[in-house]
Amino acid sequence: MLAARKHGETSVIIEVFTEDRGRHAGVVRGGTSRKIAPILQPGAQLDVAWRARLEDHIGSFTVEPVRSRAAQAMGDRLSLAGLNAVTALLCFCLPEREVHAPLYRRTEALLDLMGQNEIWPLAYLRWELALLEEMGYGLDLSACAVTGATEGLVYVSPKSGRAVSAEGAGEWVDRMLPLPDVLRGRGDAPDTQIAQGLQTTGYFLATHLAADQGNRALPVARARFVEAFSRRL
Amino acid sequence: MSSTDDIDALIEMMAKLPGLGPRSARRAVLHLIRKRALLLTPLADVMQTVAATARECLNCGNVGTTDVCDICTSNKRQNGELCVVEDVADLWAMERSGMFKGRYHVLGGTLSALDAVGPEELRIPRLIDRIEAEDVREVILALNATIDGQTTAHYIADQLEGRVTMTTLAQGVPVGGELDYLDDGTITAALRARKPV
């Protein structure tokens, strides 16, 4: 479950992210009732069945709860900020009804880790890398774009999204983005490196992905998560 | 022009009220017309008065008929506690309980990225001003137990950090509630907030 908004007096329009149908919207009749409203919280795992007379119609969902993640998230500031960032980014960048099964599975795994604050920020960073990859803006961090070296990679080119070594950066060093080991899946992943990694992925989300979405600003929920995370540094 | 145009217009307006549809609006209007002296005329008078006088309290956002509401002007309410609620309906719910003796602050909604509601759209800057001006010692965040409500609560807590004591309402089993009928999220929250007997 990604988002819900009221529709009339008793219904809501929800957006869900599904494995087989991608991001999908539909009406839930009686969705504001005391029985159903607590189920329809962002991050909840639902079983949904969609029905419509025509494929183009918004249609309606019948909803069965599988598990709620709201209580888990609401008890912790970082988890809540993270959940908001994940749902807001998915709403922001996923085209409707386009299948993204690998990203769905990664998202489900990420949300299941919520509450484990020691590892969650690292999992979130990896999820952002996967999101960029899935949307066609993946970073190539395997070798230096200039020299071809596979070791000593410390920067990411803001233009190409490829790794660059200190030697290869040359006079462009001031313009490069940081490439901490954690982005290449190496080392102990200290919080400072995760913060650097988020800075790099944030750059590509804002200047590449968001720019191609009609120059819309990135959801503020992501910035709030980064801020909440940086408080513990 | 039909002789029932005015009545149709009244039915149309009534049907826009929450809980009423065209059929129930028609029944209500018919009832009002039948009890013209007892209901319709007094209702019209009261509605005219309220339409002329109802306004938001400039201080807290409560609804009343004066610029500053009774709760804000009452000396008995000046105890240093400020309860932050999402909506006027929540304020009324708190008042029904009769437990809270401090003052209120109505935000007018919750932060929502989807609906483009930011801090500026809510009464958060005014809340910060009130903390300073009214010598508030404790802020009670009585926001809904939803993702949006708690996101707003955390945002306010961040803004007021170090200035004032902040508390939030407990979450868990409602009075008269049976465990069997509770959702798993509520049971999780209740277990986390368990207390010694």
Interface residues (C-beta under 8 A of the other chain):
Chain A: A3 R5 E9 P38 I39 Q41 P42 G43 P65 R67 S68 A70 A71 Q72 A73 M74 G75 R77 L80 A81 L83 N84 A88 C91 P219 V220 A221 R224
Chain B: P18 G19 A113 L114 D115 G118 A145 T146 I147 Q150 T151 H154 Y155 Q171 D183 D184 G185 T186 T188 A189 R192
